[in-house]
Amino acid sequence: MQKKKIIAVCVLAVFTFAVWRVISLGLADAYARKDPERALFWRGNHPEALYRMAERQAAGKRWPEATAYAEHCLRANPLDGRALRVLAQAAEANGQSVKALDLYRKAAVLAPRDIPSHAWLLAHALANREAQPAVTHLDALLRLRPAALGALQAQANALAVNPATQSFMVDALAENPPWRGQFLYGLAKSDFRSEDIAPLFLQLSRKSGLDTNEFKPWLERLRTEKRYSQAYVTWANLIPASQRKYLGNVFDGGFELPPEAHVGDFAWNSRDVNGAMVLWTGTRGTVGESSYSVQFEGRRTPFADLSQLMALPPGEWLLSWRAKANRLDNPRGLIWRISCEDDGKSLADSEPMMGQFDWRPMTLRVNVPATCTGQRLTLMIPARIPSETLINGTLWLDEVRIEPFPILP
């Protein structure tokens, strides 16, 4: 009987101790972040509470205390990289730069989400012109906190345009990190020369491709600087390889690609408008698989909704196309207009297309002056007053091209 009592007492003691451990651990967990001192009262070796105390002491630059708490934390949890970072901060404060660097590197490995470690290592890499580590830690920082790009944009831009670091930036951006789009926008708007920025966009497009929103700011910058030829070459290198067979002074003049495949100003910009229906489809007489058609509904429709930007060198050019009309009724007809992109002034207007006619070839000669480095080709109603936009009927277009004049045999 006495033996049973002893066993019962021992079991109760073990149970009480286990309950106490569970309760104390639960309380320590609950207080660890907000009140680490209270957490340590309940559990003297609680790793999170020890780290929080170490960080608190480091914030007050009480380095001996910070070191003691950090070392205690590592004894409780040897894999806590944040505690290593506190030791690195203490080493740096004591002038031990080599030791600090080693500790920061180990901290970043053990705690890959520790922002202060990556920030310090980024600054160190930039100061010592270490290309790959700089990009690695920049990428890590911005993946953890994309909103930090505002503060880091200048450093990121410098890494992007520097030939020594550019390839590493391309590799990082090719992984499509969450900060890529905003960074490319900021780079395109930066004060760096276009010649310095262009290689990054070109290399990145070849490595991973760019979507419309990513390369649009860069093309807009080139257009703003009136670098239309460079903008065209850049755009031509950014489009999918499968579309490059349609390149020319007029892109996809046969309307073979679907409308949604046309991206950027150097492709066709086409949209439906009130009072008209636009189709890209084959019909009798079409060359290839498709042609462009616009069908008007007998309403006032100020149509100017098929256009394409061009980068023709100065000289004489001949625009040619095939057209077909079915009861196309409008007092001014539809015309092709070639205008200067910078000021919108017309360089040449074609003869009007109206009435009823089957497929026939048509042409327009245009002289491009040296002052007009970018041009826009637009299908439109040259209306002078609103009543002249009243239009009914259908127009088809195909085989639109522009070549030097005279065309040599």
Summary of the structure (lengths in Angstrom):
residues: 409
radius of gyration: 34.4
end to end distance: 120.8
largest distance: 121.2
contacts: 1270
relative contact order: 0.07
helix: 50%
strand: 21%
